[in-house]
């Protein structure tokens, strides 16, 4: 497979990350930008490598499966622990969960 053959995979990973940032970006407000960019690039490389070696279907299945922990965290674990899985409120509790200092941009 050549580079043109990976355009679909690149588009899908980019779409998932764009949608995630639009809908759930407030959950990452104090995460360093390099960390967020690194997560995107690592996911992109892994999905493209899986596609090259195991096929597009395997890559898309991996991408879909990777969304399961996100859904579990936001739909079950956060609400179970008193944090709204859509708004990250109350902020104090969410910041404590993430290890962020509520009053500054520094992590604890």
N, CA, C and O atoms as a Tinker XYZ file with bonds, in Angstrom:
   432  protein
     1  N      0.852000   -1.179000    0.000000    73     2
     2  CA     0.000000    0.000000    0.000000    64     1     3
     3  C      0.896000    1.240000    0.000000    63     2     4     5
     4  O      1.870000    1.303000    0.750000    81     3
     5  N      0.573000    2.211000   -0.829000    73     3     6
     6  CA     1.350000    3.441000   -0.886000    64     5     7
     7  C      0.719000    4.509000    0.005000    63     6     8     9
     8  O     -0.299000    4.267000    0.654000    81     7
     9  N      1.328000    5.678000    0.028000    73     7    10
    10  CA     0.855000    6.750000    0.906000    64     9    11
    11  C     -0.556000    7.189000    0.550000    63    10    12    13
    12  O     -1.330000    7.555000    1.435000    81    11
    13  N     -0.904000    7.158000   -0.735000    73    11    14
    14  CA    -2.258000    7.544000   -1.131000    64    13    15
    15  C     -3.295000    6.594000   -0.553000    63    14    16    17
    16  O     -4.429000    6.993000   -0.289000    81    15
    17  N     -2.917000    5.364000   -0.359000    73    15    18
    18  CA    -3.838000    4.378000    0.188000    64    17    19
    19  C     -4.160000    4.610000    1.652000    63    18    20    21
    20  O     -5.111000    4.024000    2.169000    81    19
    21  N     -3.398000    5.442000    2.327000    73    19    22
    22  CA    -3.620000    5.700000    3.747000    64    21    23
    23  C     -4.440000    6.967000    3.998000    63    22    24    25
    24  O     -4.668000    7.338000    5.149000    81    23
    25  N     -4.878000    7.625000    2.941000    73    23    26
    26  CA    -5.653000    8.860000    3.111000    64    25    27
    27  C     -6.926000    8.625000    3.916000    63    26    28    29
    28  O     -7.293000    9.461000    4.742000    81    27
    29  N     -7.601000    7.509000    3.690000    73    27    30
    30  CA    -8.822000    7.207000    4.427000    64    29    31
    31  C     -8.533000    7.069000    5.918000    63    30    32    33
    32  O     -9.268000    7.614000    6.741000    81    31
    33  N     -7.481000    6.354000    6.272000    73    31    34
    34  CA    -7.114000    6.171000    7.674000    64    33    35
    35  C     -6.764000    7.504000    8.331000    63    34    36    37
    36  O     -7.177000    7.780000    9.458000    81    35
    37  N     -6.001000    8.323000    7.617000    73    35    38
    38  CA    -5.635000    9.637000    8.149000    64    37    39
    39  C     -6.888000   10.485000    8.359000    63    38    40    41
    40  O     -7.022000   11.165000    9.376000    81    39
    41  N     -7.800000   10.439000    7.394000    73    39    42
    42  CA    -9.047000   11.196000    7.513000    64    41    43
    43  C     -9.889000   10.712000    8.689000    63    42    44    45
    44  O    -10.446000   11.526000    9.425000    81    43
    45  N     -9.987000    9.405000    8.873000    73    43    46
    46  CA   -10.806000    8.862000    9.964000    64    45    47
    47  C    -10.234000    9.220000   11.334000    63    46    48    49
    48  O    -10.974000    9.637000   12.224000    81    47
    49  N     -8.919000    9.059000   11.507000    73    47    50
    50  CA    -8.296000    9.416000   12.789000    64    49    51
    51  C     -8.458000   10.915000   13.038000    63    50    52    53
    52  O     -8.765000   11.327000   14.157000    81    51
    53  N     -8.258000   11.718000   12.021000    73    51    54
    54  CA    -8.414000   13.167000   12.165000    64    53    55
    55  C     -9.848000   13.531000   12.518000    63    54    56    57
    56  O    -10.080000   14.403000   13.355000    81    55
    57  N    -10.814000   12.867000   11.883000    73    55    58
    58  CA   -12.226000   13.119000   12.179000    64    57    59
    59  C    -12.550000   12.771000   13.630000    63    58    60    61
    60  O    -13.203000   13.547000   14.327000    81    59
    61  N    -12.095000   11.608000   14.080000    73    59    62
    62  CA   -12.369000   11.184000   15.460000    64    61    63
    63  C    -11.768000   12.179000   16.451000    63    62    64    65
    64  O    -12.423000   12.559000   17.421000    81    63
    65  N    -10.533000   12.599000   16.214000    73    63    66
    66  CA    -9.896000   13.550000   17.129000    64    65    67
    67  C    -10.550000   14.926000   17.061000    63    66    68    69
    68  O    -10.710000   15.579000   18.092000    81    67
    69  N    -10.932000   15.379000   15.867000    73    67    70
    70  CA   -11.606000   16.674000   15.746000    64    69    71
    71  C    -12.940000   16.649000   16.483000    63    70    72    73
    72  O    -13.251000   17.569000   17.240000    81    71
    73  N    -13.717000   15.613000   16.268000    73    71    74
    74  CA   -15.005000   15.493000   16.942000    64    73    75
    75  C    -14.807000   15.400000   18.461000    63    74    76    77
    76  O    -15.540000   16.021000   19.231000    81    75
    77  N    -13.825000   14.630000   18.872000    73    75    78
    78  CA   -13.532000   14.520000   20.302000    64    77    79
    79  C    -13.134000   15.846000   20.914000    63    78    80    81
    80  O    -13.557000   16.170000   22.023000    81    79
    81  N    -12.320000   16.622000   20.200000    73    79    82
    82  CA   -11.916000   17.929000   20.721000    64    81    83
    83  C    -13.076000   18.906000   20.771000    63    82    84    85
    84  O    -13.172000   19.717000   21.692000    81    83
    85  N    -13.956000   18.832000   19.787000    73    83    86
    86  CA   -15.119000   19.723000   19.778000    64    85    87
    87  C    -16.068000   19.380000   20.922000    63    86    88    89
    88  O    -16.513000   20.268000   21.648000    81    87
    89  N    -16.379000   18.092000   21.085000    73    87    90
    90  CA   -17.372000   17.683000   22.080000    64    89    91
    91  C    -16.810000   17.513000   23.484000    63    90    92    93
    92  O    -17.502000   17.792000   24.463000    81    91
    93  N    -15.567000   17.059000   23.598000    73    91    94
    94  CA   -15.025000   16.710000   24.911000    64    93    95
    95  C    -13.711000   17.430000   25.240000    63    94    96    97
    96  O    -13.023000   17.055000   26.189000    81    95
    97  N    -13.364000   18.447000   24.472000    73    95    98
    98  CA   -12.098000   19.145000   24.670000    64    97    99
    99  C    -11.971000   19.801000   26.035000    63    98   100   101
   100  O    -10.858000   19.974000   26.531000    81    99
   101  N    -13.080000   20.165000   26.647000    73    99   102
   102  CA   -13.022000   20.801000   27.967000    64   101   103
   103  C    -12.483000   19.843000   29.038000    63   102   104   105
   104  O    -12.078000   20.285000   30.112000    81   103
   105  N    -12.478000   18.561000   28.757000    73   103   106
   106  CA   -11.906000   17.603000   29.692000    64   105   107
   107  C    -10.378000   17.631000   29.653000    63   106   108   109
   108  O     -9.730000   17.085000   30.545000    81   107
   109  N     -9.803000   18.253000   28.644000    73   107   110
   110  CA    -8.353000   18.300000   28.466000    64   109   111
   111  C     -7.802000   19.715000   28.577000    63   110   112   113
   112  O     -6.700000   19.986000   28.099000    81   111
   113  N     -8.545000   20.614000   29.197000    73   111   114
   114  CA    -8.175000   22.022000   29.185000    64   113   115
   115  C     -6.804000   22.319000   29.784000    63   114   116   117
   116  O     -6.158000   23.278000   29.362000    81   115
   117  N     -6.350000   21.549000   30.728000    73   115   118
   118  CA    -5.038000   21.791000   31.333000    64   117   119
   119  C     -3.997000   20.751000   30.920000    63   118   120   121
   120  O     -2.894000   20.724000   31.466000    81   119
   121  N     -4.342000   19.912000   29.973000    73   119   122
   122  CA    -3.369000   18.953000   29.451000    64   121   123
   123  C     -2.433000   19.704000   28.515000    63   122   124   125
   124  O     -2.897000   20.466000   27.667000    81   123
   125  N     -1.124000   19.506000   28.649000    73   123   126
   126  CA    -0.180000   20.219000   27.773000    64   125   127
   127  C     -0.473000   19.936000   26.295000    63   126   128   129
   128  O     -0.851000   18.826000   25.918000    81   127
   129  N     -0.290000   20.959000   25.482000    73   127   130
   130  CA    -0.560000   20.830000   24.045000    64   129   131
   131  C      0.301000   19.742000   23.414000    63   130   132   133
   132  O     -0.172000   19.012000   22.543000    81   131
   133  N      1.557000   19.623000   23.840000    73   131   134
   134  CA     2.441000   18.601000   23.266000    64   133   135
   135  C      1.901000   17.204000   23.560000    63   134   136   137
   136  O      2.053000   16.293000   22.747000    81   135
   137  N      1.274000   17.037000   24.718000    73   135   138
   138  CA     0.702000   15.744000   25.080000    64   137   139
   139  C     -0.497000   15.412000   24.186000    63   138   140   141
   140  O     -0.645000   14.280000   23.725000    81   139
   141  N     -1.339000   16.403000   23.950000    73   139   142
   142  CA    -2.506000   16.198000   23.095000    64   141   143
   143  C     -2.087000   15.911000   21.661000    63   142   144   145
   144  O     -2.641000   15.021000   21.015000    81   143
   145  N     -1.106000   16.666000   21.158000    73   143   146
   146  CA    -0.608000   16.441000   19.795000    64   145   147
   147  C      0.068000   15.070000   19.694000    63   146   148   149
   148  O     -0.083000   14.371000   18.692000    81   147
   149  N      0.803000   14.696000   20.724000    73   147   150
   150  CA     1.470000   13.397000   20.731000    64   149   151
   151  C      0.484000   12.243000   20.698000    63   150   152   153
   152  O      0.716000   11.239000   20.025000    81   151
   153  N     -0.612000   12.384000   21.421000    73   151   154
   154  CA    -1.649000   11.339000   21.418000    64   153   155
   155  C     -2.238000   11.175000   20.021000    63   154   156   157
   156  O     -2.472000   10.057000   19.562000    81   155
   157  N     -2.475000   12.307000   19.348000    73   155   158
   158  CA    -2.996000   12.259000   17.981000    64   157   159
   159  C     -2.005000   11.569000   17.043000    63   158   160   161
   160  O     -2.374000   10.667000   16.291000    81   159
   161  N     -0.743000   12.003000   17.097000    73   159   162
   162  CA     0.270000   11.436000   16.201000    64   161   163
   163  C      0.496000    9.949000   16.477000    63   162   164   165
   164  O      0.639000    9.163000   15.540000    81   163
   165  N      0.530000    9.558000   17.743000    73   163   166
   166  CA     0.724000    8.147000   18.083000    64   165   167
   167  C     -0.439000    7.305000   17.557000    63   166   168   169
   168  O     -0.227000    6.227000   17.001000    81   167
   169  N     -1.665000    7.797000   17.733000    73   167   170
   170  CA    -2.832000    7.076000   17.236000    64   169   171
   171  C     -2.792000    6.968000   15.717000    63   170   172   173
   172  O     -3.090000    5.916000   15.153000    81   171
   173  N     -2.423000    8.054000   15.066000    73   171   174
   174  CA    -2.333000    8.062000   13.605000    64   173   175
   175  C     -1.322000    7.036000   13.100000    63   174   176   177
   176  O     -1.605000    6.287000   12.165000    81   175
   177  N     -0.151000    7.006000   13.719000    73   175   178
   178  CA     0.891000    6.056000   13.310000    64   177   179
   179  C      0.439000    4.617000   13.541000    63   178   180   181
   180  O      0.624000    3.760000   12.677000    81   179
   181  N     -0.148000    4.354000   14.694000    73   179   182
   182  CA    -0.590000    2.990000   15.009000    64   181   183
   183  C     -1.671000    2.533000   14.031000    63   182   184   185
   184  O     -1.608000    1.416000   13.517000    81   183
   185  N     -2.656000    3.383000   13.774000    73   183   186
   186  CA    -3.735000    3.008000   12.860000    64   185   187
   187  C     -3.189000    2.782000   11.451000    63   186   188   189
   188  O     -3.583000    1.825000   10.784000    81   187
   189  N     -2.290000    3.646000   10.995000    73   187   190
   190  CA    -1.715000    3.473000    9.650000    64   189   191
   191  C     -0.878000    2.197000    9.565000    63   190   192   193
   192  O     -0.942000    1.482000    8.565000    81   191
   193  N     -0.094000    1.906000   10.603000    73   191   194
   194  CA     0.700000    0.673000   10.591000    64   193   195
   195  C     -0.198000   -0.571000   10.596000    63   194   196   197
   196  O      0.067000   -1.532000    9.874000    81   195
   197  N     -1.234000   -0.551000   11.392000    73   195   198
   198  CA    -2.175000   -1.677000   11.414000    64   197   199
   199  C     -2.796000   -1.842000   10.033000    63   198   200   201
   200  O     -2.951000   -2.964000    9.551000    81   199
   201  N     -3.151000   -0.733000    9.397000    73   199   202
   202  CA    -3.748000   -0.793000    8.071000    64   201   203
   203  C     -2.785000   -1.388000    7.043000    63   202   204   205
   204  O     -3.182000   -2.203000    6.210000    81   203
   205  N     -1.530000   -0.979000    7.107000    73   203   206
   206  CA    -0.538000   -1.482000    6.150000    64   205   207
   207  C     -0.307000   -2.976000    6.342000    63   206   208   209
   208  O     -0.264000   -3.731000    5.370000    81   207
   209  N     -0.160000   -3.402000    7.594000    73   207   210
   210  CA     0.193000   -4.795000    7.848000    64   209   211
   211  C     -0.988000   -5.751000    7.956000    63   210   212   213
   212  O     -0.850000   -6.936000    7.653000    81   211
   213  N     -2.154000   -5.251000    8.385000    73   211   214
   214  CA    -3.295000   -6.139000    8.609000    64   213   215
   215  C     -4.549000   -5.757000    7.836000    63   214   216   217
   216  O     -5.539000   -6.489000    7.862000    81   215
   217  N     -4.518000   -4.630000    7.154000    73   215   218
   218  CA    -5.653000   -4.218000    6.342000    64   217   219
   219  C     -6.480000   -3.114000    6.978000    63   218   220   221
   220  O     -6.440000   -2.885000    8.187000    81   219
   221  N     -7.223000   -2.444000    6.123000    73   219   222
   222  CA    -8.038000   -1.306000    6.554000    64   221   223
   223  C     -9.104000   -1.714000    7.565000    63   222   224   225
   224  O     -9.370000   -0.979000    8.516000    81   223
   225  N     -9.712000   -2.873000    7.369000    73   223   226
   226  CA   -10.765000   -3.309000    8.288000    64   225   227
   227  C    -10.209000   -3.459000    9.706000    63   226   228   229
   228  O    -10.845000   -3.032000   10.669000    81   227
   229  N     -9.040000   -4.057000    9.836000    73   227   230
   230  CA    -8.427000   -4.218000   11.155000    64   229   231
   231  C     -8.132000   -2.860000   11.777000    63   230   232   233
   232  O     -8.334000   -2.675000   12.977000    81   231
   233  N     -7.660000   -1.912000   10.982000    73   231   234
   234  CA    -7.358000   -0.574000   11.495000    64   233   235
   235  C     -8.617000    0.133000   11.978000    63   234   236   237
   236  O     -8.599000    0.790000   13.019000    81   235
   237  N     -9.711000    0.004000   11.230000    73   235   238
   238  CA   -10.954000    0.662000   11.625000    64   237   239
   239  C    -11.571000   -0.010000   12.849000    63   238   240   241
   240  O    -12.172000    0.655000   13.693000    81   239
   241  N    -11.419000   -1.318000   12.939000    73   239   242
   242  CA   -11.899000   -2.027000   14.137000    64   241   243
   243  C    -11.106000   -1.564000   15.353000    63   242   244   245
   244  O    -11.684000   -1.315000   16.411000    81   243
   245  N     -9.789000   -1.446000   15.213000    73   243   246
   246  CA    -8.959000   -0.945000   16.317000    64   245   247
   247  C     -9.382000    0.462000   16.719000    63   246   248   249
   248  O     -9.500000    0.761000   17.907000    81   247
   249  N     -9.611000    1.321000   15.739000    73   247   250
   250  CA   -10.031000    2.692000   16.033000    64   249   251
   251  C    -11.374000    2.692000   16.769000    63   250   252   253
   252  O    -11.550000    3.444000   17.728000    81   251
   253  N    -12.312000    1.866000   16.335000    73   251   254
   254  CA   -13.617000    1.781000   16.999000    64   253   255
   255  C    -13.483000    1.238000   18.419000    63   254   256   257
   256  O    -14.109000    1.747000   19.349000    81   255
   257  N    -12.665000    0.205000   18.578000    73   255   258
   258  CA   -12.468000   -0.381000   19.912000    64   257   259
   259  C    -11.814000    0.619000   20.859000    63   258   260   261
   260  O    -12.082000    0.609000   22.060000    81   259
   261  N    -10.960000    1.477000   20.322000    73   259   262
   262  CA   -10.283000    2.460000   21.174000    64   261   263
   263  C    -11.263000    3.488000   21.740000    63   262   264   265
   264  O    -10.935000    4.186000   22.700000    81   263
   265  N    -12.450000    3.590000   21.163000    73   263   266
   266  CA   -13.454000    4.519000   21.677000    64   265   267
   267  C    -14.225000    3.942000   22.862000    63   266   268   269
   268  O    -14.883000    4.686000   23.590000    81   267
   269  N    -14.153000    2.638000   23.063000    73   267   270
   270  CA   -14.890000    2.002000   24.158000    64   269   271
   271  C    -14.441000    2.517000   25.526000    63   270   272   273
   272  O    -15.296000    2.870000   26.338000    81   271
   273  N    -13.122000    2.578000   25.821000    73   271   274
   274  CA   -12.727000    3.119000   27.129000    64   273   275
   275  C    -13.182000    4.566000   27.341000    63   274   276   277
   276  O    -13.513000    4.946000   28.464000    81   275
   277  N    -13.202000    5.369000   26.287000    73   275   278
   278  CA   -13.671000    6.748000   26.393000    64   277   279
   279  C    -15.147000    6.751000   26.790000    63   278   280   281
   280  O    -15.555000    7.502000   27.676000    81   279
   281  N    -15.937000    5.915000   26.137000    73   279   282
   282  CA   -17.365000    5.834000   26.461000    64   281   283
   283  C    -17.579000    5.339000   27.888000    63   282   284   285
   284  O    -18.412000    5.886000   28.611000    81   283
   285  N    -16.850000    4.326000   28.295000    73   283   286
   286  CA   -16.981000    3.801000   29.663000    64   285   287
   287  C    -16.630000    4.883000   30.674000    63   286   288   289
   288  O    -17.344000    5.063000   31.661000    81   287
   289  N    -15.544000    5.600000   30.441000    73   287   290
   290  CA   -15.123000    6.655000   31.367000    64   289   291
   291  C    -16.187000    7.743000   31.489000    63   290   292   293
   292  O    -16.562000    8.127000   32.597000    81   291
   293  N    -16.674000    8.240000   30.351000    73   291   294
   294  CA   -17.597000    9.372000   30.371000    64   293   295
   295  C    -19.027000    8.990000   30.713000    63   294   296   297
   296  O    -19.755000    9.791000   31.300000    81   295
   297  N    -19.437000    7.794000   30.362000    73   295   298
   298  CA   -20.828000    7.400000   30.593000    64   297   299
   299  C    -21.048000    6.634000   31.890000    63   298   300   301
   300  O    -22.170000    6.581000   32.393000    81   299
   301  N    -19.982000    6.034000   32.443000    73   299   302
   302  CA   -20.169000    5.224000   33.645000    64   301   303
   303  C    -19.273000    5.673000   34.799000    63   302   304   305
   304  O    -19.779000    6.022000   35.865000    81   303
   305  N    -17.940000    5.671000   34.605000    73   303   306
   306  CA   -17.027000    5.894000   35.712000    64   305   307
   307  C    -17.123000    7.304000   36.293000    63   306   308   309
   308  O    -17.222000    7.462000   37.509000    81   307
   309  N    -17.096000    8.330000   35.438000    73   307   310
   310  CA   -17.192000    9.702000   35.959000    64   309   311
   311  C    -18.502000    9.923000   36.712000    63   310   312   313
   312  O    -18.457000   10.402000   37.846000    81   311
   313  N    -19.677000    9.597000   36.139000    73   311   314
   314  CA   -20.915000    9.779000   36.908000    64   313   315
   315  C    -20.937000    8.963000   38.202000    63   314   316   317
   316  O    -21.463000    9.424000   39.216000    81   315
   317  N    -20.374000    7.764000   38.172000    73   315   318
   318  CA   -20.331000    6.932000   39.378000    64   317   319
   319  C    -19.542000    7.613000   40.488000    63   318   320   321
   320  O    -19.813000    7.401000   41.670000    81   319
   321  N    -18.565000    8.432000   40.105000    73   319   322
   322  CA   -17.721000    9.120000   41.070000    64   321   323
   323  C    -18.108000   10.586000   41.256000    63   322   324   325
   324  O    -17.300000   11.391000   41.720000    81   323
   325  N    -19.337000   10.927000   40.896000    73   323   326
   326  CA   -19.880000   12.250000   41.178000    64   325   327
   327  C    -19.429000   13.342000   40.229000    63   326   328   329
   328  O    -19.509000   14.520000   40.578000    81   327
   329  N    -18.958000   12.992000   39.038000    73   327   330
   330  CA   -18.525000   13.975000   38.049000    64   329   331
   331  C    -19.396000   13.802000   36.813000    63   330   332   333
   332  O    -19.562000   12.688000   36.315000    81   331
   333  N    -19.949000   14.897000   36.322000    73   331   334
   334  CA   -20.773000   14.838000   35.121000    64   333   335
   335  C    -19.893000   14.456000   33.933000    63   334   336   337
   336  O    -18.897000   15.125000   33.659000    81   335
   337  N    -20.249000   13.400000   33.240000    73   335   338
   338  CA   -19.453000   12.893000   32.130000    64   337   339
   339  C    -19.529000   13.722000   30.871000    63   338   340   341
   340  O    -18.810000   13.444000   29.911000    81   339
   341  N    -20.376000   14.728000   30.845000    73   339   342
   342  CA   -20.502000   15.584000   29.675000    64   341   343
   343  C    -19.923000   16.976000   29.931000    63   342   344   345
   344  O    -19.370000   17.595000   29.022000    81   343
   345  N    -20.050000   17.476000   31.183000    73   343   346
   346  CA   -19.617000   18.843000   31.483000    64   345   347
   347  C    -18.390000   18.908000   32.388000    63   346   348   349
   348  O    -17.834000   19.990000   32.580000    81   347
   349  N    -17.957000   17.789000   32.945000    73   347   350
   350  CA   -16.818000   17.729000   33.877000    64   349   351
   351  C    -17.076000   18.549000   35.134000    63   350   352   353
   352  O    -16.154000   19.148000   35.688000    81   351
   353  N    -18.313000   18.578000   35.579000    73   351   354
   354  CA   -18.657000   19.308000   36.790000    64   353   355
   355  C    -19.031000   18.331000   37.886000    63   354   356   357
   356  O    -19.570000   17.267000   37.579000    81   355
   357  N    -18.782000   18.626000   39.111000    73   355   358
   358  CA   -18.148000   19.841000   39.623000    64   357   359
   359  C    -16.652000   19.878000   39.283000    63   358   360   361
   360  O    -15.949000   18.870000   39.362000    81   359
   361  N    -16.200000   21.063000   38.906000    73   359   362
   362  CA   -14.812000   21.240000   38.474000    64   361   363
   363  C    -13.807000   20.831000   39.546000    63   362   364   365
   364  O    -12.786000   20.214000   39.244000    81   363
   365  N    -14.099000   21.176000   40.790000    73   363   366
   366  CA   -13.162000   20.829000   41.876000    64   365   367
   367  C    -12.884000   19.328000   41.899000    63   366   368   369
   368  O    -11.735000   18.895000   41.984000    81   367
   369  N    -13.937000   18.562000   41.823000    73   367   370
   370  CA   -13.797000   17.109000   41.882000    64   369   371
   371  C    -13.070000   16.579000   40.638000    63   370   372   373
   372  O    -12.220000   15.694000   40.739000    81   371
   373  N    -13.415000   17.129000   39.464000    73   371   374
   374  CA   -12.756000   16.687000   38.237000    64   373   375
   375  C    -11.278000   17.046000   38.243000    63   374   376   377
   376  O    -10.442000   16.229000   37.859000    81   375
   377  N    -10.946000   18.265000   38.676000    73   375   378
   378  CA    -9.533000   18.674000   38.746000    64   377   379
   379  C     -8.768000   17.780000   39.711000    63   378   380   381
   380  O     -7.623000   17.414000   39.448000    81   379
   381  N     -9.394000   17.432000   40.819000    73   379   382
   382  CA    -8.751000   16.525000   41.773000    64   381   383
   383  C     -8.496000   15.161000   41.127000    63   382   384   385
   384  O     -7.425000   14.578000   41.299000    81   383
   385  N     -9.473000   14.660000   40.390000    73   383   386
   386  CA    -9.333000   13.385000   39.690000    64   385   387
   387  C     -8.154000   13.428000   38.717000    63   386   388   389
   388  O     -7.400000   12.461000   38.619000    81   387
   389  N     -7.989000   14.538000   38.000000    73   387   390
   390  CA    -6.923000   14.670000   37.016000    64   389   391
   391  C     -5.584000   15.050000   37.642000    63   390   392   393
   392  O     -4.551000   14.960000   36.979000    81   391
   393  N     -5.582000   15.473000   38.903000    73   391   394
   394  CA    -4.338000   15.899000   39.542000    64   393   395
   395  C     -3.942000   17.317000   39.156000    63   394   396   397
   396  O     -2.762000   17.667000   39.178000    81   395
   397  N     -4.931000   18.129000   38.803000    73   395   398
   398  CA    -4.685000   19.509000   38.398000    64   397   399
   399  C     -4.923000   20.444000   39.569000    63   398   400   401
   400  O     -5.806000   20.211000   40.395000    81   399
   401  N     -4.121000   21.511000   39.634000    73   399   402
   402  CA    -4.318000   22.566000   40.617000    64   401   403
   403  C     -5.428000   23.477000   40.099000    63   402   404   405
   404  O     -5.337000   24.013000   38.995000    81   403
   405  N     -6.448000   23.643000   40.882000    73   403   406
   406  CA    -7.624000   24.411000   40.475000    64   405   407
   407  C     -7.299000   25.883000   40.219000    63   406   408   409
   408  O     -7.945000   26.514000   39.383000    81   407
   409  N     -6.315000   26.436000   40.918000    73   407   410
   410  CA    -6.071000   27.872000   40.861000    64   409   411
   411  C     -4.987000   28.297000   39.894000    63   410   412   413
   412  O     -4.782000   29.493000   39.692000    81   411
   413  N     -4.292000   27.357000   39.294000    73   411   414
   414  CA    -3.222000   27.731000   38.376000    64   413   415
   415  C     -3.225000   26.821000   37.162000    63   414   416   417
   416  O     -4.029000   25.894000   37.056000    81   415
   417  N     -2.322000   27.104000   36.264000    73   415   418
   418  CA    -2.197000   26.266000   35.081000    64   417   419
   419  C     -1.234000   25.111000   35.303000    63   418   420   421
   420  O     -0.981000   24.333000   34.383000    81   419
   421  N     -0.698000   24.990000   36.503000    73   419   422
   422  CA     0.263000   23.924000   36.798000    64   421   423
   423  C     -0.453000   22.681000   37.282000    63   422   424   425
   424  O     -1.506000   22.760000   37.915000    81   423
   425  N      0.127000   21.533000   36.977000    73   423   426
   426  CA    -0.397000   20.279000   37.516000    64   425   427
   427  C      0.114000   20.123000   38.935000    63   426   428   429
   428  O      1.150000   20.682000   39.294000    81   427
   429  N     -0.616000   19.360000   39.746000    73   427   430
   430  CA    -0.176000   19.107000   41.127000    64   429   431
   431  C      1.062000   18.267000   41.165000    63   430   432
   432  O      1.567000   17.960000   42.245000    81   431
